[in-house]
């Protein structure tokens, strides 16, 4: 299982061209990707997105691509003579006007902006795309390693909470018959109190107890909840993206827990249901982080 949160970075050099790719991701319901390549390399956006979709199913991704051609053999330096002469003339005029020492040199003038222009020959689009995708693959390897570590931590936590809910289910199953018997005793005592000296109708009491038992029976809900837990563990043991499916299954956890709570009149069962719903909510929060 992978977390949707992760970061990966990779660098590569190709014929004097340095390429850096960074991949960041946070939680998102769907696959949402933004690729920043710079004005000259907009054509890289689609190939990068297609590559990401082969390895990421959902999450909000931010990809940054930097291409540095400054070390390429195809770099040329050009002097802008008009700007150079303009700087030089203005500086000489200042010397005359303000009676300054003329210490003007080529080195000093060359420091001013736009005197020299550095240009690099643009790489072949297919060649650059191939190189950038290779670096992106490396960044994704690091990105996936981080997501896998975080995903394992999330899965371990969910496993642990499923075990806690399992224990609560077993305890509720033990307490449920006792609640029916307690109701029968209370009902019998109340009738005898109200009908002092009159023999109560045992058949009527049994009928009322049976109706009560039917109303508070939670066997089906407990069985279904056990089944949902088993299904969740099966998903966690797999190797595919399960975030959405598990999110839906957790809603079923809540539905069964709510039904058990609404049927219960036993204080201990009610307390267990409250604790169970707290664990289910923690699972739901963790599931939001899974791919």
N, C-alpha and C positions, 0 to 999 in steps of 0.2 A: 504494500500500500504506500502511496505517495501523499505527502502533504501538498497543499496548493502553494504554500509559501516556500520560497527558495531564492538562491542567488548563485550565479556562476559567471566567471570571467576567464577569458583566454586571449592570448596574443600570438601572432605569427608574423614572420618576415618572409617576403617573397620578392626577390630581385630588387632589394633596396626599398621595398614598400612595406611599411609596418601597419598591421591590421589589429585592432583591438575590438573585441565584442563583449558586452556585458548584458546579462539576462537577469531580470528581477521579476518576481511574481508574488501576488497576494491573492487572497480569497476572492472568488467571483462565481456567480451561479453558472455562467457560461464561459466559453472561450472568447477572450477579448484581448487583442494584441496590438500594441503600438510599436512601430519600428522607426527609429531615428537614424538616418544615414547621412544627412547633410544634403545640400542643394544639388550637388553634382552627381549623387549616387542614388537618386530616387528609384531607379530601376531595380535596386537590390531588395526593395521592400517585399514584393510578392514572393520571390524565391525563399526568402527568410521565413515568411509566414507559413508557406507550405511545409517547410522543414519542421517548424515548431509544431504544426498540427499532427505530424507523424509521431510526436513524442509527448505531447501534452493534450489532454482532452478538455480541461476547463481550468479557469483561473484568469486573472488580469495580469498580462505580461507586458513588461516594458523592456524593449531591446534597444541598446545603443551601439552603433557601429562607427568606429573612427578609422579613417584611412589616412596615413601619413606618408606622403611621397617625397619628403625632404631628403631622404638618403638615396633616392633613385639616381641612376646614371643619366636619366633623361631630364634632369633639372637644369634650367638655364637662368642666368642672371643678366638682366638688361638695365642699362642706365637710362633714365628718363632725362634726356639732355635739356629739355625745355625747363623742367622743374629745377634741375641742377643750376642752370644759368640764372634762373630767377632768384634762387636763394643767394647765389654768389653776388649778383648785382646789388641786391638789397643789403647784403652785409657790407659790401664796399661803400655803398652810399651812407650807411650808418657810421662807418669809420670817418668819412669826410665830414659829415654833418655834426658829429659829436666829438670830433678830434680824438678818435680812438686809435690805439695801436693796431696796425693791420697784421693780425696773426692768423689770418684765414688759411686753411689747408684743405686739401682734398678729403682727408680723413674726417675733418670736422663737418664739412658740408655733407658727406655721405651718410652721416648719422641721422639726418633729417628724414622724416617720413616720405615715402614714395619716390625717393631719389633712385633707389634700385628696386626693381620688380623681380621677384623669384617665381618662376613658373615651372611646372612639371608636366611632362607629356602625359595625357590621360591614358590610363591602361585600357586594353581591350575589354569590352563589357563582359564577354563570356569568360575571359580569363580571370577578371576581378571577381565575378560572381562565384566562380569555382573556388577561388582562394578564400573569399569571405565565408562561404558555406562551410569550408573545412574548419575555419576558426570557430564558427558558430557551433559546429558539432562538438568541439572540445569544450566550449563554454557550457553547452547543454549537458555534457558528461558530469561536470562539476555541479551544475544546477540540479541534476537528477540525484546525485549522490547526497546532496543536502536534503532534498525533498524526501528521499528514502529514509534517511536517519530520523527525520522529524515524523514521518508517517509511521515508522515502527513504534516510536514513543507513544503516538496517539492510539495505535492499535492495542498496545499493551495496557493502556489506561482503560480503553473500552472493554477489553477482555475482563479486567479486574472488576469493573462495575457490573458486567453481565453476571459474574459469579455472585456478587452481592445480591443482585435481584433474584437470582436462583434460590439463594438461601431464604430470602424473604417469602418467596412463593411457597417453599416447603413449610415454613412456619405458619403461613396463613392456612394452608391445607390442614395442618394439625389443629388449628384453633376453630375452624369453621364448624365441625360437628358439635363442639362444646357450646357454641353460641345458640344452637337450636335446643340443646338440652337445658341450657340456662333459661331460655325463653319459656320452655314447657313448665319448668319449676316455678317461675314467676307467675305464669298464667294460672297454674293450679292453686298457688297460694292466694292469689288475688281473688279468685272465684270463691274459695273457701272462706275468705274474709268477708266477702260481700254476702254470701249465702250461708250465714252461720246456722248450723243445725240442719242444713239441707244437703243431701248428697249430690255432688256435682255430676253432670252428664259426662262421663269419661269419653264417650264417642265424640261428643262435641269438642272436647278439649283436644283429642287426637286429630280431629279435622282441622282445627285452628292451627295446631302445631305443624301439620303437614303443609298447610297453605303458607305459613311463615317460612318453613324450610325451603319451599319452592322459590319464594321471593328472595331469600338471602343466599341461595346456592350459587357458588362461584366456581364450581368445578370446571365448567366449560371455559371460563375466562382464564383460569390458571393453566389449563392444558394449552390453550392458544398462546398464552404468554410464554410458556415453556418452548413451544414450537417456534415462536418468533426469535427467542434467544438462540436457539439452535441454528436457525437460518442466518442470524447475524454472525455467529461464530464461523459458519461456513463461508460467508462472504469475506470475512477478515482473513481467512486462511487462503483465499484465492490470490491471483496475481493480475487481476484486472481492476480498472477504475470502478469503485462501488459507491462513491459519495452520494449520488442522487438516490440510488436504490436504498442505501442504508438510511438516508434521511426519511424516506417514505416509511420504512419499516419502524423507525423510532416513533413515528406518528401512531402506528398500530400499538406499540408499547403503551403509549399514553392512553389510547382509547380503552384498552383492556384494564389498565390501572384505574381509570376513572369509573368504569363500570363496577369493579370490585369495591371501590370506595363508596359508591352510591348504594350498594346493596348491604354494606356492613353496618351492624349496630353494636358490634363489639369494640370497645375502646382500644384494645391491643391491636386488633386488625386495622382499625383506622390509623393508628400510629404507624404501623408497618407500611400502609399504603402511602402515607405522607413521605416516609423515608424512601420508598420505592420511586415515587414521582421525582424526588430530588435527584436520585441517581440517574433516572431517565433524562432529566433536563441536562445533567452534566454530560451524558453520552451525546445528546443532541448538539451541544456546544462543540464537542470534539469532532463530531461528524461534519460540521460546517467547514472544518479545515482539511478534510480529506478530498482528494481528487475524485 
